[in-house]
Amino acid sequence: MKKIYVGDALIFIALLLISCSEREIYVLEGESDHWEAKLKVTVQENDNISKYFVVNYKGELTQLADISRLEYSYKTATSSEETEIDFNGEPPQKKSFTHRSGSNGSSFNADQSVDVSIKWDDNDENMSLKE
């Protein structure tokens, strides 16, 4: 009798994992003079979308020592995200910054370009990400 319950549980778990499996993954990348960025978009079977956005300073970490504020954002055809970091007088401890987000019932077109803006103190750079 216990084997039937274990078997049923394993089948249920397998079906659950299959229904939540990833359908498509897109990776869009780009760079500007000082920064490079990557957006990884995962579209699941139920049209849930998760986004993992990374901006990376291309120079040395010591070159960021004097910045007090960093703002970075991206805009797709259907959504946008913005992150602001205030370093409160402390130099950044890393040169890579990330943002995660998700949405339900959205769509994502891999052929679109994603516009990125990065501002640090009095500096500003823009780039487009493409697959």
Secondary structure, DSSP 8 states (H G I E B T S, - for coil): -HHHHHHHHHHHHHHHHHHT-EEEEEEEEEE-SSEEEEEEEEEETTS-EEEEEEEEESS-GGGGTT--EEEEEEE-SS-EEEEEEE-TTS--S-SEEEEEEEESS----TTS-EEEEEEETTEEEEEEEB-
